Amino acid sequence: MIDRRIEREGNDPETLLHRARQGDAEALTRLLDLYRSYLRLFSRVQVDRCLQSKADLSDLIQETMFIAHRSFHEFRGDTERELVAWLRQILASRLAHLIRRYKTQRRDVRLEIELGEGLSRSSLVASQLASSYSSPSRQAVRREEAVLLADAIAELSEDHREVLILHHFQHLPFNEVATRMAARTEDATKKLWVRALLALKDRIEQHFA
């Protein structure tokens, strides 16, 4: 518990944001690193939706981080919520580039807008899911709940992550989730989902503690 509090204090987004604005390059790197799991989770959802494949997202996340680092002087917000929204805009642009490359489409501003809206919806789902597992006192923590949820999901086993992503973020019914998760029956998938929710609850409680 104490170690987690110390870790949080050293990674407080507003403190890091202030230091980054003062030209502290290390603080900026640490600040952006707080959102890797967040960006990975929601880029995965959008890539699966648009490309029907599980592309390696490492390069996509690295590109997003590089652009955010390079363009940080353009960011005008003062809060974590504004920073997260800005990062989603950058991610939407990179996702659009990736999708056009696979589908050989011309540049279409509407695609970036649709992806941005999709990322925002996924972030809202994450916030609502995190809120359902946190007490009012924990909800008062000054962090974006969607970011904390993404961190919690990243700590789960692969099967637990998969069933939660497919059911909650891609909105697939259990029979389709079972199909996507090969060698599982629908009943086994439902039981896996229950175990995944319990594991997620435990991780969320740790992050909000």
C-alpha positions in Angstrom: 0.0 0.0 0.0 2.7 2.5 1.0 4.8 1.6 -2.0 1.8 2.3 -4.3 1.2 5.7 -2.7 4.8 6.6 -3.1 4.7 5.5 -6.8 1.5 7.5 -7.4 3.1 10.7 -5.8 6.1 10.3 -8.1 3.9 9.9 -11.1 1.2 12.5 -10.4 0.1 13.8 -13.8 -0.4 17.4 -12.8 3.1 17.5 -11.2 4.7 15.9 -14.2 2.7 18.2 -16.5 3.9 21.3 -14.7 7.5 20.1 -14.8 7.3 19.2 -18.5 6.0 22.7 -19.2 9.2 24.0 -17.5 11.2 22.1 -20.1 11.9 18.9 -18.0 12.4 16.3 -20.7 12.5 13.4 -18.2 9.2 14.5 -16.7 7.6 14.7 -20.1 8.7 11.1 -20.9 7.4 9.9 -17.6 4.1 11.8 -18.1 3.5 10.2 -21.5 4.5 6.8 -20.3 1.5 6.9 -17.9 -0.8 6.5 -21.0 0.7 3.6 -22.8 -1.8 1.0 -21.6 -4.6 3.5 -22.2 -3.6 4.1 -25.8 -2.9 0.4 -26.5 -6.3 -0.8 -25.2 -8.3 1.6 -27.3 -6.2 1.4 -30.4 -6.6 -2.4 -30.2 -10.4 -1.9 -30.1 -10.4 0.4 -33.2 -8.0 -1.7 -35.2 -10.1 -4.9 -34.6 -13.3 -3.0 -35.5 -11.9 -1.5 -38.7 -9.4 -4.1 -40.0 -10.8 -7.3 -38.5 -7.3 -8.2 -37.4 -5.0 -8.1 -34.4 -2.2 -6.0 -35.8 1.0 -5.4 -33.8 0.3 -2.1 -32.2 3.7 -1.4 -30.8 4.8 0.8 -33.8 1.5 2.6 -33.6 1.9 3.4 -30.0 5.5 4.5 -30.5 4.5 6.8 -33.3 1.8 8.3 -31.2 4.2 8.8 -28.3 6.9 10.3 -30.6 4.4 12.8 -32.1 3.1 13.7 -28.6 6.6 14.3 -27.3 7.6 16.3 -30.4 4.4 18.4 -30.4 4.0 18.9 -26.7 4.6 22.6 -27.0 1.3 22.8 -28.9 -0.7 21.3 -26.0 -2.7 24.0 -24.3 -4.6 22.1 -21.6 -3.9 22.1 -17.8 -5.5 18.8 -16.7 -5.1 15.1 -17.2 -8.5 15.0 -18.9 -7.4 17.5 -21.5 -4.1 15.7 -22.0 -5.9 12.4 -22.5 -8.2 14.0 -25.1 -5.2 15.5 -26.9 -3.5 12.1 -27.0 -6.7 10.5 -28.4 -6.6 13.0 -31.2 -3.1 12.1 -32.1 -3.9 8.4 -31.9 -7.0 8.8 -34.1 -4.8 10.5 -36.8 -2.2 7.6 -36.6 -5.0 5.0 -36.7 -6.5 6.6 -39.8 -3.1 6.5 -41.5 -2.8 2.8 -40.6 -6.3 1.9 -41.8 -5.8 3.8 -45.1 -2.5 2.0 -45.7 -4.3 -1.4 -45.3 -7.4 -0.4 -47.2 -5.6 1.8 -49.8 -8.0 4.7 -49.2 -7.5 8.3 -49.9 -7.2 10.7 -47.0 -10.6 11.3 -45.6 -11.1 13.7 -42.7 -14.3 11.9 -41.8 -12.3 8.8 -41.0 -10.3 10.6 -38.4 -13.4 12.1 -36.9 -15.1 8.7 -36.7 -12.1 7.2 -35.1 -11.8 10.0 -32.6 -15.5 9.5 -31.7 -15.0 5.8 -31.4 -12.0 6.3 -29.0 -14.1 8.7 -26.9 -16.9 6.2 -26.6 -14.5 3.4 -25.6 -13.0 5.7 -23.0 -16.4 6.5 -21.6 -17.2 2.7 -21.4 -13.9 2.3 -19.4 -14.8 5.1 -17.1 -18.2 3.6 -16.4 -16.8 0.2 -15.8 -14.2 1.6 -13.4 -16.8 3.6 -11.5 -18.9 0.5 -11.0 -16.1 -1.1 -9.1 -15.0 1.9 -7.0 -16.5 3.5 -3.9 -17.4 7.2 -3.8 -14.3 7.9 -1.8 -12.1 6.2 -4.4 -13.9 8.0 -7.2 -12.6 11.2 -5.7 -9.0 10.2 -6.7 -7.7 12.9 -9.1 -7.0 10.5 -12.0 -9.0 9.7 -15.1 -10.8 6.5 -14.4 -10.5 5.2 -17.9 -6.7 5.5 -17.6 -6.7 3.6 -14.4 -8.9 0.9 -15.8 -6.6 0.5 -18.8 -3.7 0.0 -16.4 -5.7 -2.6 -14.5 -6.7 -4.5 -17.6 -3.1 -4.5 -18.8 -2.1 -6.4 -15.6 -4.6 -9.2 -16.2 -3.9 -12.6 -17.8 -4.2 -12.7 -21.6 -7.5 -14.7 -21.5 -9.0 -12.3 -18.9 -8.0 -9.2 -21.0 -9.4 -10.8 -24.2 -12.9 -11.7 -22.8 -13.3 -8.2 -21.3 -12.2 -6.4 -24.4 -14.4 -8.5 -26.7 -17.5 -8.3 -24.5 -17.3 -4.8 -23.0 -15.5 -2.8 -25.6 -16.3 -4.6 -28.9 -19.8 -5.3 -27.5 -19.8 -8.9 -28.8 -22.4 -11.4 -27.3 -20.9 -14.4 -25.5 -21.5 -16.8 -28.4 -19.4 -14.6 -30.6 -16.8 -14.1 -27.9 -16.6 -17.9 -27.6 -16.0 -18.2 -31.4 -13.2 -15.6 -31.3 -11.6 -17.3 -28.3 -11.0 -20.7 -30.0 -11.6 -23.9 -28.1 -14.1 -22.4 -25.7 -17.8 -23.1 -25.3 -20.3 -20.2 -24.6 -20.8 -21.5 -21.0 -17.0 -21.6 -20.4 -16.7 -18.1 -21.8 -19.3 -16.8 -19.4 -17.5 -18.4 -16.5 -14.2 -16.9 -17.7 -15.8 -13.5 -17.9 -17.0 -13.7 -14.3 -13.5 -14.6 -13.2 -12.1 -11.8 -15.3 -14.4 -9.3 -13.6 -13.3 -10.5 -10.2 -9.7 -10.1 -11.2 -10.4 -6.7 -12.6 -12.1 -5.6 -9.4 -9.1 -6.6 -7.4 -6.7 -4.6 -9.7 -9.0 -1.6 -9.7 -9.1 -1.6 -5.9 -5.3 -1.6 -5.9 -5.1 1.3 -8.3 -7.7 3.4 -6.5 -6.3 2.5 -3.0 
